[in-house]
Amino acid sequence: MKGIAKHTEQIIEPVSRLDCLKGWTLVGGTALAIQLGHRMSEDLDFMRWQTHKGERMDVDWPQIRKELETVAEIQSMDILDHNHVEFIVAGVKFSFYVPGSQISGQS
């Protein structure tokens, strides 16, 4: 796959089949590198957006961790906030992020 480092390419296929990734979108530099092939990318950044008003917008890290463990060893996990969690799995950094629920300028 163009734009992705070999070790990332090896893990992306099994990870892409995980149920916990349904509703998440690959974003950032890696998503662009796959499309444009302009550089090599190693990390995988995922985002999801609110689909209906009142939807809880946080990262279900226990479920993501459980499913990632079926693919490869999780070397580290960092809960940065309720809406931002990072994992290192088989040497690949995975970031999961959901934007804040407030619209700019409103409280």
C-alpha positions in Angstrom: 0.0 0.0 0.0 1.5 3.3 -1.0 2.2 5.9 1.6 2.4 3.5 4.6 5.5 2.1 6.3 5.9 -1.7 6.1 5.2 -2.4 9.8 2.0 -0.2 9.6 0.9 -2.0 6.5 1.2 -5.4 8.2 -1.2 -4.4 11.0 -3.7 -2.2 9.2 -5.5 -5.2 7.5 -6.3 -7.2 10.6 -7.1 -4.0 12.6 -9.5 -2.8 9.8 -11.7 -5.8 10.5 -12.3 -5.0 14.2 -15.8 -4.2 15.3 -14.5 -1.4 17.6 -13.5 0.6 14.5 -17.0 0.8 13.0 -17.9 4.5 13.0 -14.3 5.6 13.1 -12.6 7.3 10.1 -8.9 7.2 9.3 -7.7 10.9 9.2 -4.6 13.0 9.3 -1.3 12.4 7.5 -1.7 8.7 7.0 -5.0 9.2 5.3 -3.5 11.7 3.0 -0.4 9.6 2.4 -2.5 6.7 1.2 -4.4 8.9 -1.2 -1.5 11.0 -2.5 1.5 8.8 -1.9 3.5 11.9 -1.1 5.3 10.6 1.9 5.6 7.5 4.2 3.4 7.5 7.2 3.6 5.2 10.3 0.8 6.2 12.7 -2.9 5.7 12.4 -5.2 8.5 13.5 -8.9 7.8 13.9 -11.8 10.2 14.5 -15.5 9.9 14.9 -18.2 12.5 14.9 -21.5 12.9 16.6 -24.3 11.2 14.6 -27.2 12.4 16.6 -27.9 15.0 19.3 -27.1 13.8 22.8 -24.8 11.0 21.6 -22.1 10.3 24.2 -18.8 11.5 22.7 -15.9 9.7 24.3 -13.5 7.0 23.4 -14.6 3.5 24.5 -11.0 2.6 25.2 -11.8 -0.6 27.2 -13.5 -2.1 24.1 -10.8 -0.8 21.7 -8.1 -2.2 24.0 -9.8 -5.6 24.2 -10.1 -5.9 20.4 -6.6 -4.5 19.6 -5.2 -7.2 21.9 -6.6 -9.9 19.6 -4.4 -8.5 16.8 -1.1 -7.9 18.5 0.5 -7.0 21.9 -0.4 -3.5 23.2 3.0 -2.0 24.2 1.5 1.1 25.7 -1.8 3.0 26.3 -2.2 6.7 27.2 -5.5 8.1 28.2 -5.0 11.8 27.4 -8.7 12.8 28.0 -12.1 11.2 27.8 -12.1 11.9 24.1 -8.4 11.2 23.2 -6.6 7.9 23.7 -3.4 6.6 22.2 -2.1 3.0 21.9 1.2 1.6 20.6 0.4 -1.8 19.1 3.2 -3.8 17.4 5.2 -0.7 17.1 2.4 1.3 15.5 0.9 4.4 17.2 -2.9 4.4 17.1 -4.7 7.6 18.1 -8.5 7.8 18.8 -10.1 11.2 19.1 -13.6 12.6 19.2 -14.1 16.4 19.0 -15.6 18.2 22.0 -19.4 18.3 22.1 -19.7 22.0 22.4 -20.0 24.2 19.3 -17.6 27.0 19.3 -19.1 30.2 20.8 -21.9 28.2 22.6 -21.9 26.9 26.2 
